[in-house]
């Protein structure tokens, strides 16, 4: 019979204790929930906020409580530039951001939003976005961010304290511009407008005090922020889509087991579809709600639209290569021409542009 020395027995006991300790630590780590913090300027109680809450609840269920999402709406984590800064330092894990915020990470995203009057219909927005997204997602991933989903809020409109119809009417007013978005500020200045840089949370007070007299925003934001109580006029012009995405730090996302990441991404993709559908519908219903409490909608004729389009086209030299990288700008323009030539359009879309 083989005998063991005291040293061998002691060594074996140490191995058993070590294995038990490592196993216990792994069990405790697995039991500890992974908490992700997400910030957004989307209003609390809006369809955007509710969809994020529903996504978080689905994540919690499929992970048996292992993945928990905490949402900070209403810009409580600061403006979008602030939120990107918090993500970069690890103090925030994720954000539902507009292209303004995402461009703080990667300016190529501006091709989806910062080309005023370039898009004639929401199907065009969808087509260009779907074609550009794979490239944009690769770039964002290389910079340390995973895209959970893309979305948009439909068209942004001009809300003003006095009625406007022509570009020169708007040039007489003081126009809100996101603080930190120096490129947009400079672009407005170059075009002869009078931008005033403010944080989102300061818009309502700015309108009341007269610091600003015009805001470009999606109607749902105007409704929730009660901007129409001061800016009682809305120009019914499709200036640009408000495009955005939910992004998460790759370092935060990699804390999830691989199988959970895959499942959570599928849930997020479905959430994105719902956010876009509900957001576009909510944009339209918001206009109707504001009309009931006194909003005056300024209709535009094809001639007026052409005037705004002509003004916007003169800005292309200031946008291409400065706000939108030249190669992405050119690709977006090529895709628009491709779409208008018939690619991806139904017969109904060819007959007329979507609202």
N, C-alpha and C positions, 0 to 999 in steps of 0.2 A: 504494500500500500504506500502510495506516494505521500511524503510528509511535506508540510509547508512551514516555512520559518515565520517568526513573529513579524518580520519586516514585510514579507509577502502578503500576509493576512491584513496587515495595517494598510498596505498599498491598495489592496482590493477593496477594503472598506472605504477608503478615500475616493476611489473611482465610483462606487455605488452612490456615495453622498453627493459627489459632483454631478452625476447624471440626474439624480433626483432633484437637485437644486436647479439645474438648467431646465429640466422639464417643468418644474414649478414656475420658474420665471417666464417660460414661454406660454404657459397656461394663463398666467396673470396678464401677460402682454396681450394675448388673444382676447381675454375677457374685457380689457380696457377699451372703451369706445373710441373710435377715431372721429374727432370733432373737426368739422370744416366750417370756417367762418366766411360768409359771402356778403359783400357790400354792394349796394346799388342806389342810384338816385331815383329809381322807380318809386312812385308813391305807394305808401302802405295802403292795402285794401284794393289796389288796382288789380287788373287781371294778371299783370306781370308778377306782382307779389304773390298772388294766390297760386299761380302756376309753379313758382319756385317752392312754395310751401308744400304743394302736392308732390313735387319731385323729391323733396327732402323726406316726406313721409313714406314714399315708395322705397327710397334708399334704406330707410330705417327698417322697413318690413322685410325686404329681401336679404338684409344683412343680419336679421335677428337682433337689431339694436346696435350692431357693431359700428355702423356708419351714421353719424348724426350731423345734420346741417343746421347751422344757425344763420338767420338772414337779418341783415341790417338795412332796411329800406330808408327812403326819404333823405338820402345823402347824409345820414348820421355819422358816417365815417369820413366825411369831407367830400370835396368835389372829385371828379373822376381821376384827375391827375394825382390827387392825394391818395386815392384808393390804390392806384397803381404803385405809388411809392410805398404804401403799407404792404402790398404783396411782395414787392422787391426786398423788403426787410424781413418778411416772414411774419408780420403782425396781422396780416389778413391772408386768407388762403385763396379766395376766389372773388370774382366780381361779375355782375351782369352790367356790361359797359356798352356805351355807344361807340361808334367809330372814333369819336373824339378821344375817349379814354384809351381805346386799344391802340390808337396811333402813337401813344406815349411809349408803347412797346415796339410797334412796327408800323411805319407810315404807309406801307402798301395798302393797308385796310382803307385808307382814305378814298381809294378808287370806288368804293361801294357807296360813298356818301358825299364827299366833298368835290363833286362836279355838278354845280347847280344848273338846273334846267337840262341836264344831259339825258335824263330818263323821262320818257313820255308816258309810261304805264308801269303798274306794279309787276305785270308779267315780264317786262324788260328787266326790272330790278332782280326778279327771281332768276332769270336766265344768266345774266352776267355774274350774279353771286354764286350760283351753282358751278359755273365754269372756273371762277377764280379761287374758290374755297380750298381745293386741294393744295394749291401752291401757297396760299396764305397760312394754312394750317401747318405745313412743313416749316415755314419760316418762324412761326410762333413757337413751335415745338423746339426748334433749334435755339430759341431764346429763353426756353425754360417754362413754356406755358402750353397747357393742353386745352383745346377748344371743346367745351361740353356741348354747345349747340350755337347755331347762328339764328338770328331773328331780325325782324324790323317792326317799326310802329306805323307803317304807312307814311304818308306825306307830312312834312313840316309846313306850317303856314305862318304868315305874318299876322301877329296880333298887335294892334296899334291903338293909341289913345285918340287919335284923329283919323278920319278915313283916308286911305291911300288907294291909288289905282296904278300909277305909273312909277317907274324907278325914281324919277326926280322927286316924287311925293315922299318917298321913303328917305331920300337924302336929306330932307329937312328935319328929320327926327333923330333922336338919340337911341341907337340900336343896341340891345343887349348882346354881349359876346362873352363866351365862357372864359373866366379867368384862367390864365395859363395857356390858352390856345392862341399863342402869339401869331401863328401863321394866318389863322382866320381873321384876327384883328388887323393885321397888316393888309390882308386881301380886301377887307371892307374899306380900309383907309385908301388904298390904291384906287378903289372904284368910286371914290368920292362920297362915301357914306360916313356916318359919325358913330363908330362903335364905342361902347362903354364896357369895360371888362368887369364882370361881377361873378360871384359864385352863384350856383343855382338857387341856394337857399335865400339869396338876397334879391331875387327878381321881384317878388311881390312888393317888398318895401321900396325897391327902386322905382317901381311904377307909381306907388303912392306918393313918393317924395318928388317925383319928376326927374330923378337921376337918369332914368331911361323913359322912353315913350314908345318903344317898339320892341317886340320880342318875336323871334322866329322859333317855333316849338310845335310839336305834335299837339293836336287838340286835346288829347287825353291829359297831357301835363297841364295845359291851360285850365282844364276843368277842375282837376284835383287841387291845383294851386290857386284856384279862383282868380286867375289873372284877368278873366273877362270882366270882372267887376271894375277894373280900372282901364284895361285895354278892350274897349267895347266893340272894336271893329276887327274883322278877320278878312284878309284878302284870300279868295278861293283860288290860289295859284299853287300848283305842285312844284314848289321850289326845289326840293330834294327829299329823298327818303331818309328817315332816321333809322340807320342800320346799326346793329350791335351784335354782341355775342356774350355768352357766359364762358369765362375762361378760369382756369385753376392752375396754380403753381404746380409744375411737374414734381417738385420735391414733396409737396403736400399730397398730390395724387398717388405718388409711388409708395406712400405709406399703406395703401390699400392692397390686399392680396390681388394677384393678377386676375383671378376669375371674378372677383367682386368689381374690379375696374371695368371689365368687359360688360358685365350686367348693368352697372351704374351708367355707363356711356349709352347703352341702348335706351335706358329710361330717360336719360337727358335728351337724346335725339327726338324722342316722342314729345317730350316737354317743349322742345324748341318749336316743333310744328304747331303745338297748341298755343304757345305764346304768340307766334306770328298771326295765326288765324284769329285768336281772341283780340290781340292788340289792334289789328286792322279794323275789326268790327267795332271795337270800343272807341277807336278814333272817330269813326263815323257817328256813332251814337252820342259821343261827347259834344259834337257840333250841334246836334239836335237839342241836347240838354241845355247848352248855353244859349241857344236861340230863344228857348222858353223863358230864360231869365234876362233877356235883353240884348244878346249879341247880334250885331248887324253884319251880315255876310256881304262882302263886296264881290260881285260876280265879275268875271273877266271875259272879254271877247277874244276871238282868235288873233285879232290885231294887237291887243294888249299882251297876250302870251308871246307873240312874235317879238314885241318890244323888249320884254324881259329876257327872252332867249338870246336876242342880239347882244344885249348888255352882258349876259353871262358868257357868251362865246368869246368876247373880247378879253375875258379873264384867263383863257386857256393857257396863255404863255406864262402867267403867274402861278398857275396850278401845276402844270406839267414840269416835273423835275424839281419842284420846290415843295409842294404839298403832297403830290402823288408822284412816286418814282416814275421816271419817263417810260420805262418798259411796261410797267403795270398800267399806266395811263393809256398808252397806245393799244395795249391788249384789250382794255375795257372798251375803247372806242371801236376797235375791230369787231368785238363781240356784239356791240349795239348794231353795227351795220349788218352783221351776220343775221342777227335776230330779225331785223327789219326786212331783210331779203327773203324771209320766210322760214328760217330755221326755228323749229320748236313751236311755231305758232299754230293754233287751231284756226279753222275757218272763221270762227267768231272773232278771234283776236285780230285776224287780218282785216276784218270788216271795220273794226273800230277799237280804239285804245281803251283799256280799263280805267275806271276812275281812280 
